[in-house]
Amino acid sequence: MADLNDDRPTTTGVAEDQGPDDPFTGEPYAPEDGTLRRAHALLDAHPVADGCSGLPWALRHLPWYDLELGETAVETDVPRLREGRVGALFWSLQLPEGLAGNRTVAATLEQLDLVHSVIDAHPEGLRLARGAGQLIDARQCGRVAVVLGPAGAPALDDSLGILRILHALGLRVLTLAGTAWAGEAGLTRFGEEVVREMNRLGVLADVSGASEATARRAVALSRTPVLCTRSGARALRPHPANLPDDMLAVLGAAGGLCMVPLTAEQAGPTARDVADHLDHVRVVAGPECVGLSGTYDSGSAHPRGLADVSAYPNLIAELLDRGWSDTELSLLTWGNVQRVLRSADFTARTAQHRRDPSTARIAELDGQRPRDPTAGRTGAGGDSGAIRAGGDSGAIRAGGAG
């Protein structure tokens, strides 16, 4: 496996126009050997829980792959996950823009089907995790835990029944954006009922890309911590998906979790820029509110030194050089995600004794007419090709090779 890793290109996914990390030497960032050994030792005890991976969508376009042996066509495979000391991955089920109506539901179900096939085809490296306890079980068995989500709110098609079906299939994170009930004006009555049902099921709310009104209401309403799976600090980089300091403070006060993305667009062109965002979130929201979101295989360029999932030790070494304590780093990599998942599990067990499944409908709470079932459908030249491109043929062939 080491030989395969040595042969893969080192520039894939790195921003093309970025300058060198060190203005004096002109060399890319490379931590001292001693610091890197400390980073490896810390990650052996507290592996990375990566808050967002775009691997499912990337795999559906490959004719063949084997994640166990190594796959250079993507930024994530089992050898590199082990090299990077990654213990858990949140697999994004987000869909490209343009899908609408029941096409979104169908495409999300196909994503879930593909994900289950991929995990089944790679049993020596991956294991599905539906809660905090199963993350620990997977780690103890030497597997990388896969948590399903975030999925986009349009995948519900305004139905709490579909939310429950997606949860039964393994969904654990839902992004509250892109719908009439979670828009610029905030959560509607139906949107609030969605959050309550998510709490009852144990599905975490993600406010990445949500309006400020929606994010604030979700934080106030949810009985479990709220995630922001792809947000840096807007004070350092004015990207619209990054959070302002006042929202970071609100998230931190409520026990939520801001997971800083390792992308050049949101964080900056170097590993040190990512570390600056992590420093800032730690100061503004607290060390219990900061996490990591690789955002690998999402089509984004990554900072120099963080080209794929194997590079996490480089980032941890940089934070060690900045004076982060072992306790703070253990929270960043593993502890904060564990806390949030445990809270969701506990809240769900309690709520299910007190609250029956909600039968509320958007027409009743928000006064909207039922959606036209033909809305968003296209002919053969529309978005059906994107759905056909997935299938699970790649996963089946991968299983045969694995």
C-alpha positions as CSV (number, residue, x, y, z in Angstrom):
1,M,0.0,0.0,0.0
2,A,2.9,2.3,0.8
3,D,4.2,2.0,-2.8
4,L,0.7,2.9,-4.2
5,N,0.6,6.0,-2.0
6,D,4.1,7.0,-3.1
7,D,3.1,6.8,-6.8
8,R,0.0,9.1,-6.6
9,P,0.3,12.7,-7.7
10,T,0.8,15.2,-4.8
11,T,-0.8,18.3,-6.4
12,T,-4.3,17.0,-7.0
13,G,-6.9,19.3,-5.4
14,V,-4.4,22.0,-4.3
15,A,-5.0,25.6,-5.3
16,E,-3.1,26.5,-8.4
17,D,-2.5,30.2,-7.8
18,Q,-1.3,30.1,-4.2
19,G,2.2,31.2,-3.3
20,P,4.7,29.4,-1.1
21,D,4.0,29.0,2.6
22,D,7.3,30.5,3.8
23,P,8.1,33.9,2.4
24,F,11.7,33.6,3.4
25,T,12.6,30.1,2.2
26,G,10.0,29.8,-0.5
27,E,9.3,26.2,0.7
28,P,5.9,24.7,1.4
29,Y,5.0,24.1,5.0
30,A,6.7,21.1,6.5
31,P,6.5,20.5,10.3
32,E,9.6,19.5,12.2
33,D,10.0,15.7,12.6
34,G,9.6,15.9,16.4
35,T,6.4,17.9,16.2
36,L,5.0,15.5,13.5
37,R,5.8,12.6,15.7
38,R,3.8,14.2,18.5
39,A,0.9,14.8,16.1
40,H,0.9,11.2,15.1
41,A,0.9,10.0,18.7
42,L,-1.9,12.3,19.6
43,L,-4.0,11.2,16.6
44,D,-3.4,7.6,17.4
45,A,-5.2,8.2,20.7
46,H,-7.7,10.8,19.3
47,P,-8.3,10.3,15.6
48,V,-9.9,12.8,13.3
49,A,-13.7,12.9,12.9
50,D,-14.1,14.6,9.5
51,G,-17.3,16.6,9.3
52,C,-17.9,16.5,5.5
53,S,-16.7,14.2,2.7
54,G,-18.0,14.4,-0.8
55,L,-16.9,10.9,-1.6
56,P,-20.3,9.4,-2.4
57,W,-21.0,11.7,-5.3
58,A,-17.5,11.4,-6.6
59,L,-17.7,7.6,-6.6
60,R,-20.9,7.4,-8.6
61,H,-19.1,8.8,-11.6
62,L,-16.3,6.3,-11.6
63,P,-16.6,3.1,-13.7
64,W,-14.5,1.1,-11.2
65,Y,-12.8,1.7,-7.8
66,D,-11.2,0.0,-4.9
67,L,-11.0,2.0,-1.7
68,E,-9.3,-0.8,0.2
69,L,-6.3,-1.0,-2.1
70,G,-6.1,2.7,-2.9
71,E,-7.8,4.9,-5.5
72,T,-6.0,7.9,-7.1
73,A,-9.1,9.2,-8.9
74,V,-10.4,10.5,-5.5
75,E,-8.9,12.3,-2.5
76,T,-10.1,9.6,0.0
77,D,-9.3,5.9,0.3
78,V,-8.6,3.5,3.1
79,P,-4.8,3.7,3.0
80,R,-4.8,7.5,3.1
81,L,-7.5,7.6,5.8
82,R,-5.2,5.4,8.0
83,E,-2.2,7.5,7.1
84,G,-4.1,10.6,8.1
85,R,-5.4,9.0,11.3
86,V,-9.0,9.5,10.4
87,G,-11.4,7.6,12.6
88,A,-14.8,8.8,11.3
89,L,-16.2,10.5,8.2
90,F,-19.5,12.3,7.7
91,W,-20.4,11.3,4.1
92,S,-22.3,14.2,2.5
93,L,-25.5,13.3,0.6
94,Q,-25.9,16.8,-0.8
95,L,-27.0,17.0,-4.4
96,P,-26.0,19.3,-7.3
97,E,-28.2,22.3,-7.9
98,G,-31.0,21.8,-10.4
99,L,-32.8,18.8,-9.0
100,A,-36.3,19.6,-7.8
101,G,-39.4,18.0,-6.4
102,N,-39.5,14.2,-6.2
103,R,-36.3,14.0,-8.3
104,T,-34.4,15.2,-5.2
105,V,-36.0,12.4,-3.1
106,A,-35.1,9.8,-5.7
107,A,-31.5,11.0,-6.1
108,T,-31.0,11.1,-2.3
109,L,-32.3,7.5,-2.0
110,E,-29.9,6.5,-4.8
111,Q,-27.1,8.2,-2.9
112,L,-28.0,6.2,0.2
113,D,-28.2,3.0,-1.8
114,L,-24.7,3.7,-3.2
115,V,-23.3,4.5,0.2
116,H,-24.5,1.2,1.7
117,S,-23.1,-0.7,-1.3
118,V,-19.7,1.0,-0.9
119,I,-19.5,0.2,2.8
120,D,-20.5,-3.4,2.2
121,A,-17.9,-3.7,-0.5
122,H,-15.1,-2.5,1.8
123,P,-15.7,-4.3,5.1
124,E,-12.1,-4.3,6.2
125,G,-11.8,-0.5,6.1
126,L,-15.3,1.0,6.5
127,R,-18.2,0.5,8.9
128,L,-21.6,2.3,9.1
129,A,-22.1,4.2,12.4
130,R,-25.6,5.3,13.5
131,G,-24.5,6.9,16.8
132,A,-21.7,7.7,19.2
133,G,-21.3,4.2,20.5
134,Q,-20.9,2.7,17.0
135,L,-18.1,5.2,16.2
136,I,-16.2,3.8,19.2
137,D,-17.0,0.2,18.1
138,A,-15.7,0.9,14.6
139,R,-12.5,2.4,15.9
140,Q,-11.9,-0.5,18.3
141,C,-12.3,-2.9,15.3
142,G,-9.8,-0.9,13.2
143,R,-12.4,0.4,10.9
144,V,-13.2,4.0,9.8
145,A,-16.8,4.9,11.0
146,V,-19.1,6.4,8.3
147,V,-21.8,8.7,9.5
148,L,-24.4,9.5,6.8
149,G,-25.1,13.2,6.3
150,P,-25.4,16.0,5.8
151,A,-28.3,15.7,3.4
152,G,-30.1,18.7,2.0
153,A,-33.5,19.7,3.4
154,P,-35.1,19.5,-0.1
155,A,-34.6,15.7,0.2
156,L,-37.6,15.6,2.6
157,D,-40.0,17.0,-0.1
158,D,-41.8,18.8,2.8
159,S,-42.6,15.4,4.4
160,L,-41.8,14.3,8.0
161,G,-42.6,10.7,6.9
162,I,-39.7,10.9,4.4
163,L,-37.5,12.3,7.2
164,R,-38.3,9.2,9.2
165,I,-37.5,6.9,6.3
166,L,-34.2,8.6,5.7
167,H,-33.3,8.2,9.3
168,A,-34.2,4.5,9.2
169,L,-31.8,4.2,6.3
170,G,-29.0,5.8,8.4
171,L,-29.2,9.5,7.9
172,R,-27.9,11.4,10.9
173,V,-27.4,15.0,9.7
174,L,-29.7,17.3,7.7
175,T,-28.8,20.8,6.4
176,L,-31.6,23.4,7.1
177,A,-31.4,25.4,3.9
178,G,-32.9,25.5,0.4
179,T,-36.6,25.1,1.3
180,A,-39.6,27.4,1.8
181,W,-39.7,26.4,5.5
182,A,-36.0,27.2,6.1
183,G,-35.3,30.3,4.1
184,E,-34.1,33.9,4.5
185,A,-37.0,34.7,6.9
186,G,-36.1,31.8,9.2
187,L,-37.9,28.7,10.2
188,T,-41.7,28.6,9.5
189,R,-44.0,26.7,11.8
190,F,-43.5,23.6,9.7
191,G,-39.7,24.2,9.8
192,E,-39.8,24.2,13.6
193,E,-41.8,21.0,13.6
194,V,-39.0,19.5,11.4
195,V,-36.4,20.4,14.0
196,R,-38.5,18.9,16.8
197,E,-38.9,15.6,14.8
198,M,-35.2,15.6,14.1
199,N,-34.6,15.8,17.9
200,R,-36.9,13.0,18.5
201,L,-35.2,10.8,15.9
202,G,-31.6,11.8,16.7
203,V,-30.9,13.6,13.4
204,L,-28.5,16.6,13.9
205,A,-29.3,20.0,12.4
206,D,-26.7,21.5,10.1
207,V,-26.9,25.3,9.5
208,S,-24.1,25.5,6.8
209,G,-25.4,27.8,4.1
210,A,-28.5,28.7,6.0
211,S,-29.7,32.2,6.5
212,E,-28.8,33.9,9.8
213,A,-32.5,33.9,10.9
214,T,-32.7,30.1,10.2
215,A,-29.4,29.4,12.0
216,R,-30.4,31.5,15.1
217,R,-33.8,29.9,15.4
218,A,-32.5,26.4,14.9
219,V,-29.9,27.0,17.7
220,A,-32.5,28.4,20.0
221,L,-35.1,25.6,19.3
222,S,-33.0,22.5,19.1
223,R,-32.6,20.4,22.2
224,T,-29.4,18.9,20.8
225,P,-26.3,20.8,19.7
226,V,-26.4,22.3,16.2
227,L,-23.6,21.7,13.6
228,C,-22.1,24.0,11.1
229,T,-20.3,21.4,9.0
230,R,-18.6,23.8,6.5
231,S,-17.8,27.2,8.0
232,G,-14.7,29.2,8.8
233,A,-14.4,32.6,10.4
234,R,-15.8,35.5,8.3
235,A,-13.6,37.9,10.3
236,L,-10.6,36.3,8.6
237,R,-12.0,35.6,5.2
238,P,-15.3,37.3,4.0
239,H,-16.7,34.2,2.3
240,P,-20.6,34.1,2.5
241,A,-20.5,30.6,4.0
242,N,-18.2,31.6,6.8
243,L,-19.7,32.6,10.1
244,P,-19.5,36.1,11.7
245,D,-18.2,36.4,15.3
246,D,-21.6,37.0,16.8
247,M,-23.0,33.8,15.3
248,L,-19.9,31.9,16.4
249,A,-20.5,33.1,19.9
250,V,-24.2,32.0,19.8
251,L,-23.2,28.6,18.5
252,G,-20.6,28.2,21.1
253,A,-22.9,29.3,24.0
254,A,-25.4,26.7,22.9
255,G,-22.8,23.9,22.8
256,G,-22.9,23.7,19.0
257,L,-20.0,22.8,16.7
258,C,-18.3,24.8,13.9
259,M,-16.4,22.5,11.6
260,V,-13.8,24.5,9.7
261,P,-13.4,23.4,6.0
262,L,-10.0,22.6,4.6
263,T,-10.7,24.5,1.4
264,A,-8.6,27.3,-0.2
265,E,-11.8,29.2,-1.0
266,Q,-13.1,29.4,2.5
267,A,-10.0,29.2,4.6
268,G,-7.1,30.4,2.5
269,P,-4.3,28.9,0.3
270,T,-2.1,27.4,3.1
271,A,-2.3,25.1,6.1
272,R,-1.4,28.1,8.3
273,D,-4.5,29.9,7.0
274,V,-6.7,26.9,8.1
275,A,-4.9,27.0,11.5
276,D,-5.7,30.8,11.8
277,H,-9.4,30.0,11.4
278,L,-9.2,27.2,14.0
279,D,-7.5,29.6,16.4
280,H,-10.2,32.2,15.8
281,V,-13.1,29.9,16.3
282,R,-11.4,28.5,19.5
283,V,-11.1,32.0,20.9
284,V,-14.6,33.3,20.0
285,A,-16.7,30.2,20.5
286,G,-14.5,28.1,22.8
287,P,-12.4,24.9,22.3
288,E,-15.6,22.8,22.7
289,C,-17.1,24.4,19.6
290,V,-14.4,23.7,17.0
291,G,-14.1,20.8,14.7
292,L,-12.6,19.7,11.3
293,S,-14.3,19.4,7.9
294,G,-12.0,18.1,5.2
295,T,-14.6,18.7,2.4
296,Y,-12.5,16.4,0.3
297,D,-13.9,15.0,-3.0
298,S,-16.2,18.0,-3.2
299,G,-14.6,19.6,-6.2
300,S,-12.9,22.3,-4.0
301,A,-9.2,23.2,-4.1
302,H,-7.4,22.5,-0.9
303,P,-4.6,24.5,0.9
304,R,-1.0,23.6,0.3
305,G,0.0,20.8,2.6
306,L,-3.6,19.5,2.9
307,A,-4.1,17.9,-0.5
308,D,-6.0,14.8,0.7
309,V,-7.1,13.0,3.9
310,S,-3.6,11.7,4.6
311,A,-2.5,15.3,5.5
312,Y,-4.2,15.8,8.9
313,P,-1.0,15.2,10.9
314,N,0.5,18.3,9.2
315,L,-2.3,20.5,10.4
316,I,-2.2,19.0,14.0
317,A,1.6,19.6,14.0
318,E,1.0,23.3,13.1
319,L,-1.5,23.6,15.9
320,L,1.0,22.0,18.3
321,D,3.6,24.6,17.3
322,R,1.0,27.3,18.1
323,G,0.6,26.1,21.6
324,W,-2.7,24.1,21.5
325,S,-2.8,21.7,24.4
326,D,-3.3,18.0,24.0
327,T,-6.8,18.4,25.6
328,E,-7.8,21.1,23.1
329,L,-6.6,19.0,20.2
330,S,-8.4,15.9,21.4
331,L,-11.6,17.9,21.5
332,L,-10.9,19.3,18.0
333,T,-10.3,15.9,16.4
334,W,-12.6,13.5,18.2
335,G,-14.1,14.7,21.5
336,N,-16.4,17.4,20.2
337,V,-18.0,15.2,17.6
338,Q,-18.5,12.4,20.2
339,R,-20.2,14.9,22.6
340,V,-22.6,16.1,19.9
341,L,-23.5,12.6,18.8
342,R,-24.0,11.4,22.4
343,S,-26.3,14.3,23.0
344,A,-28.4,13.5,20.0
345,D,-28.6,9.8,21.0
346,F,-29.7,10.7,24.6
347,T,-32.2,13.3,23.5
348,A,-33.8,10.9,21.0
349,R,-34.2,8.2,23.6
350,T,-35.8,10.6,26.0
351,A,-38.1,12.3,23.4
352,Q,-39.4,9.0,22.0
353,H,-40.9,8.2,25.4
354,R,-42.6,11.5,25.5
355,R,-43.6,12.3,21.9
356,D,-45.2,10.3,19.2
357,P,-44.0,10.6,15.6
358,S,-45.3,13.9,14.2
359,T,-48.1,13.7,11.6
360,A,-48.0,17.5,10.8
361,R,-48.1,18.6,7.2
362,I,-46.8,21.8,5.7
363,A,-50.3,22.7,4.3
364,E,-51.7,22.6,7.9
365,L,-48.9,24.6,9.6
366,D,-47.8,27.0,6.8
367,G,-50.9,27.2,4.7
368,Q,-49.2,26.0,1.6
369,R,-50.8,24.0,-1.2
370,P,-49.5,20.5,-1.8
371,R,-46.7,20.5,-4.3
372,D,-47.4,19.5,-7.9
373,P,-46.0,16.0,-8.2
374,T,-44.8,16.8,-11.8
375,A,-42.8,19.9,-10.7
376,G,-39.1,19.7,-11.5
377,R,-39.4,16.7,-13.8
378,T,-37.4,16.9,-17.0
379,G,-37.0,14.9,-20.2
380,A,-34.1,12.7,-21.0
381,G,-31.9,15.7,-21.5
382,G,-32.6,17.1,-18.0
383,D,-31.1,15.9,-14.7
384,S,-32.0,12.3,-15.3
385,G,-28.6,11.6,-16.7
386,A,-27.0,12.6,-13.3
387,I,-29.2,10.0,-11.6
388,R,-28.5,7.3,-14.2
389,A,-24.8,8.0,-13.9
390,G,-24.8,6.8,-10.3
391,G,-26.6,3.5,-10.0
392,D,-24.6,1.2,-7.9
393,S,-22.6,-0.5,-10.7
394,G,-19.4,1.1,-9.5
395,A,-19.9,-0.2,-6.0
396,I,-20.7,-3.7,-7.3
397,R,-17.5,-3.7,-9.4
398,A,-15.5,-2.3,-6.5
399,G,-16.8,-5.1,-4.3
400,G,-15.7,-7.6,-6.8
401,A,-12.2,-6.1,-6.8
402,G,-12.0,-5.7,-3.1
